[in-house]
Amino acid sequence: MTSWQPGRADLTTRMASLARGWKPSALTVRILSAFVILGLVIGLALIRPYGAYLLVFILAGLALWEFIGLSEGMGSRAPGWLLFPLGGFFAYSGTLLKNIDVNAVLALALVGGLAAFLFVPGRRQGLGRWAMGMAGALYIGMPFNYYLLLYTSKANGLVWALFTIFAVVACDAAALLVGSRIGRHPFFRAISPHKTLEGAIAGVVGSLAVMLIGVSGVIGISPLHAIALGLLVGVSSQLGDLVESQMKRIAEVKDSSHLIPGHGGVLDRLDSILFPPILVYFYLMVFHLLS
């Protein structure tokens, strides 16, 4: 017969109580969610090229869906029948759909899109809704197009695409950690009250560090190009964050949705990665670094 051991029983009770009462902090949930997303991105990116096409399909589709809700809060609900096909076309316009003339698609969106509001419900807000649909398709679709252009380029395409994303992640992480701990001077208080100048500077430094590793260490290109690209990524990623923050402030919502624990919506996680690939791609084209 086993004798009763009060010490062990008390310890078990306390551990069970702690397990029931323990909840991860918001920062912990945010970091874990970021790692899961980053792992998904890297995993699909390595399945070339269709993994990247699938990843763009999923992320762009969810972001476009969230934009519909944001646009309604901003005063003109983007029509899904215009937003989704046009956003999808822009996302693949340089790769899978590169043989379709962009001018023809824009002309069809102009004539057909505006003419449709002569017949569909919501005619009174037709022009505003059409403009919001066009804006959302460009805002979400075009950045994915430039990621795919980087990704499919023959000269270190996968490395360029991944290190652009890594630099953005480093910028976000550095800005959050430094800003939350030593940030004192507000940065765009009217749009995002919690952002600080110290955090913004740390974010740029984080991007510079990653680009120096990727561009100089891995690809073997001059550190001067790495510094220039790090500055471009660090600044443009924070501009993208501020742009989406302004949209949410106008729409009077905290998050674009609640799909991702600790982050809100997909668009809340993508906001800072939307602008950098455009600048990185054109920088590489100007200096012939993709050839």
C-alpha positions in Angstrom: 0.0 0.0 0.0 1.4 3.4 -1.0 1.8 6.0 1.7 0.5 9.5 1.2 3.1 12.1 0.4 1.7 15.6 1.1 4.7 17.4 -0.4 4.4 15.7 -3.8 0.6 16.2 -3.9 1.0 19.9 -3.1 3.6 20.2 -5.8 1.4 18.5 -8.4 -1.6 20.8 -7.4 0.5 23.9 -7.7 1.9 22.9 -11.1 -1.6 22.1 -12.4 -2.8 25.5 -11.1 0.1 27.3 -12.9 -0.6 25.4 -16.1 -4.3 26.5 -16.0 -3.4 30.0 -15.2 -0.5 30.5 -17.6 -1.2 32.6 -20.6 1.5 33.7 -23.1 2.1 37.4 -23.4 1.0 39.3 -26.4 4.7 39.6 -27.5 5.2 35.9 -27.2 2.1 35.2 -29.3 3.3 37.7 -31.9 6.7 36.2 -32.1 5.5 32.6 -32.4 3.0 33.6 -35.1 5.7 35.4 -37.0 7.9 32.3 -36.9 5.1 30.1 -38.1 4.4 32.5 -41.0 8.0 32.9 -41.9 8.4 29.1 -41.9 5.5 28.8 -44.2 6.9 31.4 -46.5 10.4 29.8 -46.7 8.9 26.3 -47.1 6.7 27.2 -50.0 9.4 29.4 -51.6 11.8 26.4 -51.7 9.2 24.5 -53.8 10.2 26.3 -57.0 8.4 27.8 -58.7 4.9 26.7 -57.9 5.2 26.9 -54.2 5.7 30.7 -54.5 2.8 31.0 -56.9 0.6 29.2 -54.4 1.9 31.4 -51.5 1.0 34.5 -53.5 -2.4 33.2 -54.3 -3.2 32.5 -50.6 -1.7 35.7 -49.1 -3.0 38.1 -51.8 -6.4 36.5 -51.7 -6.7 36.9 -47.9 -5.3 40.5 -48.1 -7.7 41.5 -50.8 -10.6 40.0 -48.8 -9.5 42.1 -45.7 -9.2 45.2 -47.9 -12.9 45.0 -48.7 -13.8 45.5 -45.1 -11.2 48.3 -44.7 -12.5 50.1 -47.7 -16.1 49.9 -46.4 -14.9 51.6 -43.2 -13.1 54.2 -45.3 -16.3 55.2 -47.0 -16.4 53.3 -50.3 -16.6 49.5 -50.3 -14.4 48.0 -53.0 -16.4 45.7 -55.3 -15.1 42.2 -55.1 -15.9 41.5 -58.8 -13.3 44.2 -59.7 -10.9 43.9 -56.8 -10.2 40.1 -56.9 -9.6 39.6 -60.6 -7.7 42.8 -61.1 -5.6 42.2 -57.9 -4.9 38.7 -59.1 -3.8 39.9 -62.5 -1.5 42.5 -61.1 0.1 39.9 -58.8 1.0 37.6 -61.7 1.3 40.2 -64.4 5.1 39.8 -64.7 5.2 36.0 -64.5 2.3 33.7 -65.2 0.2 36.3 -67.0 3.0 38.3 -68.6 1.7 37.6 -72.1 -1.5 39.5 -71.3 -1.3 43.2 -72.2 -1.5 45.4 -69.1 -2.9 48.3 -71.0 -5.7 46.1 -72.3 -6.6 45.0 -68.8 -6.5 48.6 -67.5 -8.7 49.8 -70.4 -11.2 47.0 -69.6 -11.2 47.9 -65.9 -11.8 51.5 -66.8 -14.6 51.1 -69.3 -16.2 47.9 -68.0 -15.7 48.7 -64.3 -17.3 52.2 -64.5 -20.0 51.0 -67.0 -21.0 48.2 -64.6 -22.1 50.7 -62.0 -24.9 51.8 -64.4 -26.6 48.5 -63.6 -25.3 47.0 -60.3 -26.6 48.2 -56.9 -24.7 51.1 -55.3 -24.8 53.3 -58.4 -24.7 56.5 -56.2 -21.3 55.5 -54.9 -20.1 54.0 -58.2 -17.1 56.2 -58.9 -15.8 56.0 -55.3 -16.2 52.2 -55.2 -14.5 51.8 -58.6 -11.6 53.9 -57.4 -11.3 52.0 -54.2 -11.3 48.7 -56.1 -8.5 49.9 -58.4 -6.5 51.2 -55.5 -6.8 48.0 -53.5 -5.8 45.9 -56.5 -2.7 48.0 -57.1 -1.8 48.3 -53.4 -1.9 44.5 -52.8 -1.3 43.0 -56.3 1.7 44.9 -57.6 4.0 44.2 -54.6 3.5 40.5 -55.1 4.3 40.9 -58.7 7.7 42.4 -57.8 8.4 39.6 -55.3 7.7 37.1 -58.1 9.9 39.0 -60.5 12.8 38.9 -57.9 12.1 35.3 -57.2 12.1 34.1 -60.8 15.1 36.1 -61.9 18.0 33.9 -63.0 20.7 35.6 -60.9 20.1 34.6 -57.2 16.4 35.1 -57.5 15.4 33.1 -54.4 18.1 34.8 -52.3 17.0 38.3 -53.3 13.4 37.6 -52.5 14.1 35.9 -49.2 16.6 38.5 -48.0 14.2 41.3 -48.8 11.7 39.6 -46.6 14.3 38.9 -43.9 15.3 42.6 -43.9 11.7 43.6 -43.4 11.3 41.1 -40.5 14.5 42.4 -38.9 13.3 46.0 -39.3 9.9 45.2 -37.6 11.6 43.3 -34.8 14.3 45.9 -34.1 11.7 48.7 -34.2 9.4 46.9 -31.8 12.1 45.9 -29.3 14.0 49.2 -29.2 10.9 51.4 -29.4 9.1 49.6 -26.6 12.1 49.7 -24.3 13.9 53.0 -24.9 11.6 54.9 -27.3 10.9 58.4 -26.1 10.3 60.6 -29.1 7.0 60.0 -31.0 7.1 59.1 -34.7 3.9 60.0 -36.7 1.9 60.2 -33.5 -1.3 61.2 -35.4 -1.2 57.9 -37.4 0.4 55.4 -35.0 0.8 56.7 -31.4 3.1 53.9 -30.2 5.8 54.3 -32.9 8.9 56.2 -31.8 11.9 57.7 -33.6 14.3 55.5 -31.7 12.4 52.4 -32.9 12.3 53.7 -36.5 16.1 54.2 -36.5 16.6 50.7 -35.0 14.4 49.3 -37.7 16.6 50.8 -40.4 19.7 49.5 -38.7 18.2 46.0 -38.6 17.5 46.1 -42.3 21.0 47.3 -43.0 22.5 44.4 -41.0 20.5 41.8 -42.8 21.2 43.2 -46.3 24.9 43.4 -45.5 24.8 39.7 -44.7 22.7 38.7 -47.7 24.0 41.0 -50.4 27.7 41.1 -49.4 28.1 37.8 -47.5 25.9 35.5 -49.5 25.6 37.0 -53.0 29.0 38.7 -52.9 28.1 42.2 -54.1 29.7 45.4 -52.9 28.7 46.5 -49.4 27.8 49.9 -50.8 24.9 48.3 -52.6 24.0 46.4 -49.4 23.8 49.7 -47.5 21.7 51.4 -50.2 19.3 48.4 -50.3 19.1 48.2 -46.5 18.2 51.9 -46.4 15.5 51.4 -49.1 14.0 48.4 -47.3 14.2 50.0 -43.8 12.5 53.2 -44.9 9.9 51.7 -47.3 8.8 49.0 -44.9 8.0 51.5 -42.2 6.2 53.7 -44.8 4.1 50.7 -45.7 3.3 50.1 -42.0 2.2 53.7 -41.6 0.1 53.7 -44.8 -1.9 50.7 -43.5 -2.1 52.2 -40.0 -3.6 55.3 -41.6 -6.2 53.2 -43.5 -7.2 51.5 -40.2 -7.4 54.9 -38.4 -9.7 56.2 -41.2 -11.8 53.0 -41.0 -11.8 53.2 -37.2 -10.6 49.6 -36.7 -7.7 48.3 -34.7 -6.9 45.3 -37.1 -7.7 44.4 -40.7 -9.2 41.1 -39.3 -8.4 38.6 -36.6 -7.0 35.7 -38.6 -3.5 35.7 -37.1 -3.0 35.4 -33.3 -1.0 38.4 -32.0 -1.0 40.2 -35.3 -4.6 40.8 -36.3 -5.1 40.2 -40.0 -3.0 39.1 -42.9 -2.8 42.7 -44.1 -1.5 43.8 -40.7 1.4 41.3 -41.1 2.0 42.2 -44.8 1.8 45.9 -44.6 5.5 46.4 -44.1 6.6 44.0 -46.8 4.5 45.5 -49.6 6.7 48.5 -50.7 10.2 47.1 -50.4 10.2 44.6 -53.3 9.3 47.4 -55.7 12.2 49.6 -54.7 14.6 46.6 -54.5 13.7 45.4 -58.0 14.1 48.7 -59.6 17.4 49.4 -57.8 18.7 46.0 -59.0 17.6 46.7 -62.6 19.2 50.2 -62.6 22.5 48.8 -61.5 22.2 45.6 -63.6 22.5 43.4 -60.5 19.9 40.9 -61.8 21.6 40.2 -65.1 
